[in-house]
């Protein structure tokens, strides 16, 4: 997975241009992208050309590879912090969610002891 893609630096562009810019910024070839997605490079290239749209599963893979949301890939919009946290926690069951929330609360109280929620 690619870390620290500062998507805020990318101009408003369409899906095809967006994934091409993200791929280039990640220093990956179309062939390498195909390998990461389990398809050949020419099939991936069709996404960038706009002749083929990826499946939902492929969009999820692209999202993970580029470390951006599917909303960003499709529409160029970044979800709010609350939406991002909700989406992340939604992948886990209630007991894991509760443990994560307790950890976050403990970290915040240690980092900002004088703050009250």
C-alpha positions in Angstrom: 0.0 0.0 0.0 1.2 3.5 -0.9 1.6 5.8 2.1 1.2 9.6 2.4 -0.4 10.4 -1.0 -1.1 14.1 -0.5 -4.3 14.1 -2.6 -5.0 17.7 -1.7 -2.2 18.7 -4.1 -4.0 17.2 -7.1 -6.1 19.5 -9.3 -9.8 18.8 -10.1 -9.7 16.1 -12.7 -11.8 13.1 -13.9 -11.5 9.5 -12.7 -9.2 8.4 -15.5 -6.8 11.3 -15.0 -7.0 10.9 -11.2 -5.9 7.3 -11.2 -3.2 8.1 -13.8 -1.8 10.9 -11.6 -2.0 8.7 -8.5 -0.2 5.9 -10.3 2.6 8.2 -11.6 2.9 9.9 -8.2 3.4 6.4 -6.7 6.0 5.7 -9.4 4.2 2.6 -10.7 3.8 1.5 -14.3 0.5 0.3 -15.8 2.0 -3.2 -15.8 2.8 -3.0 -12.1 -0.7 -1.7 -11.4 -2.1 -4.6 -13.3 0.0 -7.0 -11.2 -1.3 -5.4 -8.0 -4.9 -5.7 -9.2 -4.5 -9.2 -10.5 -5.1 -8.2 -14.2 -2.7 -7.4 -17.1 -1.3 -4.0 -17.7 -3.4 -3.4 -20.8 -6.6 -4.0 -18.9 -5.5 -1.5 -16.3 -4.6 0.9 -19.1 -8.2 0.8 -20.3 -9.2 2.3 -16.9 -6.9 5.3 -17.5 -8.1 5.6 -21.1 -11.7 5.6 -19.9 -12.7 2.7 -22.2 -13.4 0.4 -19.3 -14.7 1.1 -15.8 -13.3 -1.0 -12.9 -15.6 -3.2 -10.9 -16.5 -2.3 -7.3 -13.9 -4.9 -6.1 -11.2 -3.2 -8.3 -12.2 0.2 -7.0 -11.7 -1.1 -3.5 -8.3 -2.4 -4.5 -7.4 0.9 -6.1 -8.5 2.7 -3.0 -6.2 0.5 -0.8 -3.2 0.8 -3.2 -3.4 4.6 -3.4 -4.5 5.0 0.2 -7.5 7.2 -0.8 -11.2 6.8 -0.5 -13.4 5.4 -3.3 -15.2 8.8 -3.1 -12.0 10.5 -4.0 -11.2 8.1 -6.9 -14.7 8.6 -8.4 -15.5 12.2 -7.6 -12.4 13.9 -6.3 -13.9 14.5 -2.9 -12.4 13.7 0.4 -14.7 12.3 3.1 -14.9 14.1 6.4 -12.9 12.9 9.4 -16.1 11.4 10.9 -16.9 9.5 7.7 -13.3 8.2 7.5 -13.3 7.0 11.1 -16.8 5.5 10.7 -15.7 3.7 7.5 -12.6 2.4 9.1 -14.3 1.2 12.3 -17.1 -0.3 10.3 -14.8 -3.0 9.0 -14.6 -4.5 12.5 -17.1 -6.0 15.0 -18.4 -4.1 18.0 -15.9 -5.5 20.5 -12.9 -4.3 18.4 -14.7 -0.9 17.8 -15.1 -0.4 21.5 -11.4 -1.3 22.2 -10.3 1.2 19.5 -12.5 3.9 21.0 -11.1 3.3 24.5 -7.5 3.5 23.2 -8.3 6.8 21.4 -9.9 8.2 24.5 -6.8 7.2 26.6 -4.4 8.7 24.0 -6.3 11.9 23.8 -6.4 12.3 27.6 -2.6 11.7 27.8 -1.9 14.1 24.9 -4.2 16.8 26.1 -4.6 16.3 29.9 -6.1 19.8 30.4 -8.8 19.5 27.7 -12.3 18.4 28.4 -14.4 16.8 25.7 
